[in-house]
Amino acid sequence: MRRMLWIVPLALGLACGSKPSMMVLEDKVFDLVPAEDRAVLDAPRNAVKGAEQRRDEAVKAPSKSGEDLSKAKKEKDRAEKAAEAARAKLDLLQASVDWLKAEAEASEREVDAAKAKYQWERARLAEAKGLKPYEKFDAKKFESQSLDYQKAFVNAQIASRKKKDAMDDAMKRYEKAQKAADKAKDD
């Protein structure tokens, strides 16, 4: 019965993850034992050294893996920031194309408006001089046409300004994303 009592605490100690204390003999105990008899201890001593070496390597392994994990996380962060900057650059370039197309459209509408105004002025002059280029000639129709083209030009300018504002916003987002990517690269 007594033997069972010490086994229970030992088993509990091992189950809880604690290390049991080890009985150790001091080296001086073997001072009187001949060297050839002590040779039997060489293999177990070497096994202890090998186990300690493997333990030391195993203890260092989580630290190295932790460093590798930290490095991988930084690389992932850099890559995500670079990808975000690339997406922002694509958005910026698309906004730039949209704005330039809107500017081209506004320029076309400006030319049309200028031509329509020129034709209106010609119609007013013809009317003032009593000229009737064709049977249902009416200078007011030319004025109406000029106003329609002027309105189209103004609307095209407004659309172009909106596209310019969108491009400016895209530029700010790109610059911010690029700055973050550059900062992540330097870390």
Contacts in CASP RR format, 6 or more apart in sequence:
PFRMAT RR
TARGET T0000
AUTHOR 0000-0000-0000
METHOD contacts of the structure
MODEL  1
MRRMLWIVPLALGLACGSKPSMMVLEDKVFDLVPAEDRAVLDAPRNAVKG
AEQRRDEAVKAPSKSGEDLSKAKKEKDRAEKAAEAARAKLDLLQASVDWL
KAEAEASEREVDAAKAKYQWERARLAEAKGLKPYEKFDAKKFESQSLDYQ
KAFVNAQIASRKKKDAMDDAMKRYEKAQKAADKAKDD
10 20 0 8 1.000
13 20 0 8 1.000
14 20 0 8 1.000
30 38 0 8 1.000
30 41 0 8 1.000
74 184 0 8 1.000
74 187 0 8 1.000
77 184 0 8 1.000
78 181 0 8 1.000
78 184 0 8 1.000
78 185 0 8 1.000
78 187 0 8 1.000
81 177 0 8 1.000
81 180 0 8 1.000
81 181 0 8 1.000
81 183 0 8 1.000
81 184 0 8 1.000
82 181 0 8 1.000
82 184 0 8 1.000
82 185 0 8 1.000
84 177 0 8 1.000
84 180 0 8 1.000
84 181 0 8 1.000
85 174 0 8 1.000
85 177 0 8 1.000
85 178 0 8 1.000
85 180 0 8 1.000
85 181 0 8 1.000
87 177 0 8 1.000
88 170 0 8 1.000
88 173 0 8 1.000
88 174 0 8 1.000
88 176 0 8 1.000
88 177 0 8 1.000
88 178 0 8 1.000
89 174 0 8 1.000
89 177 0 8 1.000
89 178 0 8 1.000
91 170 0 8 1.000
91 173 0 8 1.000
91 174 0 8 1.000
92 167 0 8 1.000
92 170 0 8 1.000
92 171 0 8 1.000
92 173 0 8 1.000
92 174 0 8 1.000
94 170 0 8 1.000
95 163 0 8 1.000
95 166 0 8 1.000
95 167 0 8 1.000
95 169 0 8 1.000
95 170 0 8 1.000
95 171 0 8 1.000
96 167 0 8 1.000
96 170 0 8 1.000
98 163 0 8 1.000
98 166 0 8 1.000
98 167 0 8 1.000
99 160 0 8 1.000
99 163 0 8 1.000
99 164 0 8 1.000
99 166 0 8 1.000
99 167 0 8 1.000
101 163 0 8 1.000
102 156 0 8 1.000
102 159 0 8 1.000
102 160 0 8 1.000
102 162 0 8 1.000
102 163 0 8 1.000
102 164 0 8 1.000
103 160 0 8 1.000
103 163 0 8 1.000
105 156 0 8 1.000
105 159 0 8 1.000
105 160 0 8 1.000
106 153 0 8 1.000
106 156 0 8 1.000
106 157 0 8 1.000
106 159 0 8 1.000
106 160 0 8 1.000
108 156 0 8 1.000
109 149 0 8 1.000
109 152 0 8 1.000
109 153 0 8 1.000
109 155 0 8 1.000
109 156 0 8 1.000
109 157 0 8 1.000
110 153 0 8 1.000
110 156 0 8 1.000
112 149 0 8 1.000
112 152 0 8 1.000
112 153 0 8 1.000
113 146 0 8 1.000
113 149 0 8 1.000
113 150 0 8 1.000
113 152 0 8 1.000
113 153 0 8 1.000
115 149 0 8 1.000
116 142 0 8 1.000
116 145 0 8 1.000
116 146 0 8 1.000
116 148 0 8 1.000
116 149 0 8 1.000
116 150 0 8 1.000
117 146 0 8 1.000
117 149 0 8 1.000
117 150 0 8 1.000
119 142 0 8 1.000
119 145 0 8 1.000
119 146 0 8 1.000
120 139 0 8 1.000
120 142 0 8 1.000
120 143 0 8 1.000
120 145 0 8 1.000
120 146 0 8 1.000
122 142 0 8 1.000
123 137 0 8 1.000
123 139 0 8 1.000
123 141 0 8 1.000
123 142 0 8 1.000
123 143 0 8 1.000
124 139 0 8 1.000
124 142 0 8 1.000
124 143 0 8 1.000
126 132 0 8 1.000
126 133 0 8 1.000
126 137 0 8 1.000
126 139 0 8 1.000
127 137 0 8 1.000
127 139 0 8 1.000
END
